[in-house]
Amino acid sequence: MNEIVRAILVLILLVILVMIPNIKIVTKNHAMVIERFGKFHRIINQPGIHILIPLYERAVETVSLEPIKNHFSLDDDIRIDYIYQIVDIKTFVYQALDSIHAFHEELINHSIHDNVIDLMDTMNDIAQHYGFKVNQCKNNNQK
């Protein structure tokens, strides 16, 4: 009888150890992308505690849905500050390994310089491909 109790306690402990990494907390203004067997399954964008099925589901990435400040430099004397917001979570996560870095690379390839009106349009055209939009941008000459 004592061995059965130990076996049950060990089994309960193993179940708890397997479940703990699969308890995910999604905070307000965040979203989590979930895959099943390595393929997109769903997006959790409701705040709270969510339990994933062990060995069946996994959290790929958690992203903020709030506006985010960022910047990049076109060359040594031009810095562009901008605020972006994710509008298509699935595209943002899956379009590139790092959508923001890919966005910067594509902007640099377009050789944008001084015209802020054209800059905003071009930035949003490119950003749409990566699942976000640019709310504001400012061209700051560093010289």
PyMOL commands that set and color helices and strands:
alter all, ss='L'
color gray80, all
select helices_A, chain A and resi 2-22+89-94+99-109+116-129
alter helices_A, ss='H'
color red, helices_A
select strands_A, chain A and resi 23-26+30-36+39-44+48-51+57-64+68-75+78-86+132-141
alter strands_A, ss='S'
color yellow, strands_A
deselect
rebuild
show_as cartoon
